[in-house]
Amino acid sequence: MSIGMVMFFLIVVGIPVIAGILADVHKRNLKFKERQLELLGNQTAEKAAQYAAHTERLEQRVRVLERIVTDKGIAVADEIERLRDKPLN
């Protein structure tokens, strides 16, 4: 076999085979990264839903506390006025 035939073989067969292998490796790497991003997106969406639910619970608790403070505040103000109007002994 001469050097010319070896070079011809490398050019005609070797380079396309190597290029095909590299393309396949690249394609697999892209699929892997795509899957990673998909999982990360799912995790992010799940955490966002958890944070939204937690925030909603906190907002409900704040509404209840505001209602308690507001209602009790009026009652306390009325009680102070009644005590103010009451004679001492």
N, CA, C and O atoms as a DFTB+ gen file, in Angstrom:
356 C
 N C O
     1  1       0.835      -1.160       0.000
     2  2       0.000       0.000       0.000
     3  2       0.890       1.236       0.000
     4  3       1.850       1.336       0.764
     5  1       0.560       2.129      -0.836
     6  2       1.394       3.326      -0.932
     7  2       0.832       4.429      -0.050
     8  3      -0.295       4.353       0.439
     9  1       1.624       5.422       0.131
    10  2       1.221       6.561       0.960
    11  2       0.038       7.274       0.322
    12  3      -0.818       7.796       1.036
    13  1      -0.027       7.306      -0.959
    14  2      -1.141       7.932      -1.662
    15  2      -2.454       7.235      -1.368
    16  3      -3.482       7.886      -1.180
    17  1      -2.421       5.909      -1.327
    18  2      -3.645       5.154      -1.041
    19  2      -4.079       5.362       0.406
    20  3      -5.273       5.461       0.692
    21  1      -3.113       5.428       1.316
    22  2      -3.421       5.667       2.724
    23  2      -4.058       7.046       2.887
    24  3      -5.052       7.196       3.597
    25  1      -3.490       8.038       2.234
    26  2      -4.033       9.399       2.299
    27  2      -5.446       9.421       1.700
    28  3      -6.350      10.040       2.263
    29  1      -5.630       8.760       0.584
    30  2      -6.932       8.690      -0.058
    31  2      -7.941       8.036       0.882
    32  3      -9.065       8.515       1.028
    33  1      -7.533       6.943       1.514
    34  2      -8.410       6.244       2.454
    35  2      -8.775       7.165       3.619
    36  3      -9.937       7.229       4.022
    37  1      -7.785       7.875       4.159
    38  2      -8.053       8.787       5.280
    39  2      -9.000       9.905       4.856
    40  3      -9.905      10.269       5.607
    41  1      -8.801      10.440       3.680
    42  2      -9.638      11.544       3.225
    43  2     -11.058      11.058       2.911
    44  3     -12.036      11.690       3.311
    45  1     -11.164       9.957       2.207
    46  2     -12.475       9.490       1.766
    47  2     -13.250       8.802       2.891
    48  3     -14.465       8.969       2.989
    49  1     -12.578       8.044       3.726
    50  2     -13.267       7.262       4.749
    51  2     -13.050       7.839       6.154
    52  3     -14.012       7.999       6.905
    53  1     -11.845       8.140       6.506
    54  2     -11.498       8.543       7.876
    55  2     -12.133       9.846       8.306
    56  3     -12.728       9.920       9.382
    57  1     -12.017      10.862       7.493
    58  2     -12.554      12.172       7.876
    59  2     -14.077      12.119       8.027
    60  3     -14.582      12.619       9.032
    61  1     -14.828      11.549       7.100
    62  2     -16.281      11.466       7.304
    63  2     -16.670      10.641       8.544
    64  3     -17.623      10.990       9.242
    65  1     -15.950       9.572       8.815
    66  2     -16.242       8.753      10.000
    67  2     -15.986       9.564      11.268
    68  3     -16.812       9.568      12.181
    69  1     -14.867      10.238      11.324
    70  2     -14.539      11.058      12.502
    71  2     -15.554      12.195      12.644
    72  3     -16.009      12.489      13.750
    73  1     -15.902      12.824      11.538
    74  2     -16.892      13.908      11.581
    75  2     -18.244      13.379      12.060
    76  3     -18.933      14.050      12.828
    77  1     -18.626      12.190      11.615
    78  2     -19.889      11.586      12.065
    79  2     -19.886      11.294      13.549
    80  3     -20.874      11.539      14.240
    81  1     -18.775      10.771      14.040
    82  2     -18.658      10.471      15.477
    83  2     -18.738      11.763      16.287
    84  3     -19.444      11.830      17.294
    85  1     -18.003      12.798      15.836
    86  2     -18.034      14.078      16.553
    87  2     -19.436      14.700      16.522
    88  3     -19.879      15.276      17.516
    89  1     -20.125      14.588      15.398
    90  2     -21.482      15.119      15.293
    91  2     -22.417      14.379      16.255
    92  3     -23.266      15.001      16.892
    93  1     -22.268      13.073      16.361
    94  2     -23.090      12.277      17.264
    95  2     -22.826      12.660      18.723
    96  3     -23.762      12.790      19.513
    97  1     -21.554      12.841      19.077
    98  2     -21.195      13.252      20.438
    99  2     -21.811      14.620      20.739
   100  3     -22.354      14.851      21.819
   101  1     -21.714      15.522      19.756
   102  2     -22.278      16.865      19.945
   103  2     -23.797      16.793      20.123
   104  3     -24.354      17.478      20.981
   105  1     -24.453      15.982      19.330
   106  2     -25.905      15.845      19.411
   107  2     -26.321      15.290      20.781
   108  3     -27.285      15.768      21.379
   109  1     -25.599      14.295      21.267
   110  2     -25.903      13.719      22.584
   111  2     -25.688      14.750      23.687
   112  3     -26.463      14.828      24.641
   113  1     -24.632      15.534      23.546
   114  2     -24.346      16.573      24.533
   115  2     -25.470      17.617      24.549
   116  3     -25.883      18.067      25.617
   117  1     -25.959      17.997      23.373
   118  2     -27.060      18.953      23.304
   119  2     -28.331      18.386      23.937
   120  3     -29.037      19.104      24.645
   121  1     -28.627      17.120      23.693
   122  2     -29.807      16.494      24.299
   123  2     -29.678      16.454      25.824
   124  3     -30.649      16.688      26.544
   125  1     -28.480      16.158      26.303
   126  2     -28.229      16.119      27.738
   127  2     -28.464      17.499      28.355
   128  3     -29.130      17.612      29.384
   129  1     -27.928      18.530      27.741
   130  2     -28.096      19.892      28.264
   131  2     -29.561      20.325      28.187
   132  3     -30.062      21.003      29.084
   133  1     -30.236      19.931      27.120
   134  2     -31.659      20.243      26.992
   135  2     -32.451      19.600      28.128
   136  3     -33.337      20.228      28.707
   137  1     -32.133      18.368      28.439
   138  2     -32.810      17.650      29.536
   139  2     -32.520      18.327      30.880
   140  3     -33.410      18.456      31.721
   141  1     -31.268      18.757      31.074
   142  2     -30.916      19.458      32.310
   143  2     -31.743      20.736      32.457
   144  3     -32.272      21.020      33.532
   145  1     -31.850      21.504      31.370
   146  2     -32.619      22.741      31.414
   147  2     -34.100      22.468      31.656
   148  3     -34.769      23.231      32.353
   149  1     -34.600      21.401      31.089
   150  2     -35.994      21.023      31.291
   151  2     -36.253      20.707      32.763
   152  3     -37.246      21.155      33.336
   153  1     -35.353      19.933      33.368
   154  2     -35.498      19.597      34.787
   155  2     -35.380      20.842      35.659
   156  3     -36.133      21.006      36.619
   157  1     -34.444      21.711      35.328
   158  2     -34.276      22.946      36.082
   159  2     -35.518      23.817      35.965
   160  3     -35.944      24.429      36.945
   161  1     -36.096      23.876      34.786
   162  2     -37.331      24.639      34.592
   163  2     -38.472      24.073      35.413
   164  3     -39.244      24.828      36.003
   165  1     -38.588      22.758      35.461
   166  2     -39.639      22.119      36.265
   167  2     -39.448      22.422      37.747
   168  3     -40.408      22.723      38.457
   169  1     -38.200      22.340      38.207
   170  2     -37.919      22.626      39.613
   171  2     -38.229      24.087      39.933
   172  3     -38.783      24.392      40.989
   173  1     -37.872      24.976      39.029
   174  2     -38.123      26.397      39.237
   175  2     -39.618      26.674      39.286
   176  3     -40.077      27.438      40.135
   177  1     -40.375      26.068      38.394
   178  2     -41.832      26.257      38.386
   179  2     -42.451      25.722      39.669
   180  3     -43.367      26.329      40.225
   181  1     -41.949      24.586      40.136
   182  2     -42.475      24.005      41.376
   183  2     -42.187      24.916      42.564
   184  3     -43.057      25.135      43.407
   185  1     -40.967      25.446      42.631
   186  2     -40.620      26.353      43.728
   187  2     -41.440      27.634      43.652
   188  3     -41.868      28.159      44.680
   189  1     -41.659      28.136      42.454
   190  2     -42.468      29.352      42.297
   191  2     -43.887      29.105      42.799
   192  3     -44.473      29.974      43.445
   193  1     -44.442      27.936      42.512
   194  2     -45.784      27.602      42.990
   195  2     -45.801      27.501      44.517
   196  3     -46.752      27.948      45.160
   197  1     -44.764      26.923      45.087
   198  2     -44.681      26.821      46.543
   199  2     -44.593      28.203      47.180
   200  3     -45.260      28.476      48.178
   201  1     -43.763      29.079      46.595
   202  2     -43.630      30.436      47.122
   203  2     -44.947      31.196      47.001
   204  3     -45.316      31.946      47.904
   205  1     -45.652      31.006      45.899
   206  2     -46.935      31.681      45.705
   207  2     -47.942      31.214      46.753
   208  3     -48.670      32.032      47.317
   209  1     -47.991      29.920      47.015
   210  2     -48.911      29.383      48.022
   211  2     -48.551      29.904      49.413
   212  3     -49.426      30.263      50.201
   213  1     -47.267      29.940      49.696
   214  2     -46.800      30.435      50.998
   215  2     -47.155      31.918      51.148
   216  3     -47.611      32.348      52.208
   217  1     -46.946      32.679      50.100
   218  2     -47.267      34.100      50.131
   219  2     -48.761      34.303      50.340
   220  3     -49.168      35.187      51.095
   221  1     -49.568      33.505      49.687
   222  2     -51.020      33.609      49.850
   223  2     -51.423      33.322      51.303
   224  3     -52.261      34.022      51.870
   225  1     -50.819      32.289      51.894
   226  2     -51.122      31.985      53.301
   227  2     -50.727      33.148      54.212
   228  3     -51.465      33.510      55.129
   229  1     -49.560      33.725      53.948
   230  2     -49.114      34.857      54.770
   231  2     -50.047      36.061      54.600
   232  3     -50.357      36.750      55.571
   233  1     -50.489      36.309      53.370
   234  2     -51.414      37.422      53.135
   235  2     -52.726      37.199      53.866
   236  3     -53.295      38.145      54.411
   237  1     -53.217      35.967      53.887
   238  2     -54.453      35.668      54.615
   239  2     -54.271      35.915      56.110
   240  3     -55.156      36.459      56.770
   241  1     -53.127      35.513      56.631
   242  2     -52.866      35.723      58.059
   243  2     -52.786      37.207      58.386
   244  3     -53.286      37.649      59.420
   245  1     -52.156      37.976      57.501
   246  2     -52.063      39.423      57.721
   247  2     -53.460      40.038      57.692
   248  3     -53.758      40.918      58.500
   249  1     -54.327      39.590      56.772
   250  2     -55.701      40.110      56.714
   251  2     -56.435      39.833      58.031
   252  3     -57.141      40.695      58.554
   253  1     -56.258      38.620      58.552
   254  2     -56.902      38.274      59.828
   255  2     -56.368      39.166      60.943
   256  3     -57.136      39.681      61.754
   257  1     -55.048      39.346      60.980
   258  2     -54.460      40.201      62.015
   259  2     -54.942      41.645      61.878
   260  3     -55.224      42.303      62.879
   261  1     -55.037      42.132      60.661
   262  2     -55.541      43.491      60.452
   263  2     -56.978      43.616      60.946
   264  3     -57.344      44.610      61.573
   265  1     -57.789      42.599      60.659
   266  2     -59.172      42.621      61.098
   267  2     -59.257      42.604      62.625
   268  3     -60.058      43.324      63.221
   269  1     -58.420      41.771      63.248
   270  2     -58.415      41.697      64.716
   271  2     -58.001      43.038      65.302
   272  3     -58.647      43.549      66.217
   273  1     -56.931      43.601      64.776
   274  2     -56.442      44.879      65.304
   275  2     -57.470      45.975      65.080
   276  3     -57.715      46.793      65.967
   277  1     -58.066      45.992      63.908
   278  2     -59.058      47.031      63.604
   279  2     -60.286      46.877      64.485
   280  3     -60.749      47.854      65.074
   281  1     -60.816      45.674      64.582
   282  2     -62.008      45.441      65.395
   283  2     -61.730      45.703      66.865
   284  3     -62.509      46.380      67.536
   285  1     -60.636      45.176      67.365
   286  2     -60.280      45.362      68.770
   287  2     -59.932      46.818      69.027
   288  3     -60.196      47.339      70.110
   289  1     -59.343      47.473      68.043
   290  2     -58.986      48.884      68.212
   291  2     -60.207      49.735      68.458
   292  3     -60.166      50.633      69.298
   293  1     -61.298      49.482      67.750
   294  2     -62.546      50.224      67.959
   295  2     -63.113      49.896      69.328
   296  3     -63.568      50.783      70.050
   297  1     -63.083      48.617      69.683
   298  2     -63.607      48.210      70.992
   299  2     -62.791      48.840      72.113
   300  3     -63.357      49.278      73.115
   301  1     -61.482      48.893      71.961
   302  2     -60.620      49.491      72.990
   303  2     -60.888      50.986      73.084
   304  3     -60.950      51.541      74.181
   305  1     -61.047      51.636      71.943
   306  2     -61.339      53.076      71.951
   307  2     -62.678      53.344      72.640
   308  3     -62.795      54.286      73.424
   309  1     -63.685      52.522      72.350
   310  2     -64.992      52.679      73.011
   311  2     -64.875      52.464      74.517
   312  3     -65.473      53.207      75.295
   313  1     -64.129      51.479      74.924
   314  2     -63.932      51.190      76.356
   315  2     -63.232      52.357      77.045
   316  3     -63.587      52.713      78.169
   317  1     -62.253      52.949      76.391
   318  2     -61.550      54.105      76.969
   319  2     -62.530      55.268      77.141
   320  3     -62.518      55.949      78.166
   321  1     -63.371      55.488      76.142
   322  2     -64.358      56.573      76.239
   323  2     -65.348      56.314      77.370
   324  3     -65.700      57.241      78.099
   325  1     -65.801      55.075      77.529
   326  2     -66.726      54.744      78.626
   327  2     -66.066      54.986      79.981
   328  3     -66.691      55.519      80.898
   329  1     -64.793      54.590      80.099
   330  2     -64.084      54.786      81.367
   331  2     -63.856      56.274      81.625
   332  3     -63.867      56.716      82.774
   333  1     -63.655      57.030      80.580
   334  2     -63.413      58.458      80.739
   335  2     -64.684      59.153      81.243
   336  3     -64.622      60.080      82.050
   337  1     -65.818      58.691      80.758
   338  2     -67.085      59.302      81.158
   339  2     -67.541      58.868      82.546
   340  3     -68.368      59.541      83.162
   341  1     -67.023      57.775      83.037
   342  2     -67.416      57.221      84.343
   343  2     -66.843      58.102      85.464
   344  3     -65.678      58.496      85.402
   345  1     -67.632      58.404      86.463
   346  2     -67.090      59.182      87.592
   347  2     -66.128      58.344      88.425
   348  3     -66.279      57.129      88.551
   349  1     -65.164      59.009      88.974
   350  2     -64.205      58.325      89.862
   351  2     -64.848      58.207      91.238
   352  3     -65.077      59.241      91.866
   353  1     -65.139      57.073      91.725
   354  2     -65.750      56.766      93.024
   355  2     -67.054      57.453      93.156
   356  3     -67.722      57.318      94.181
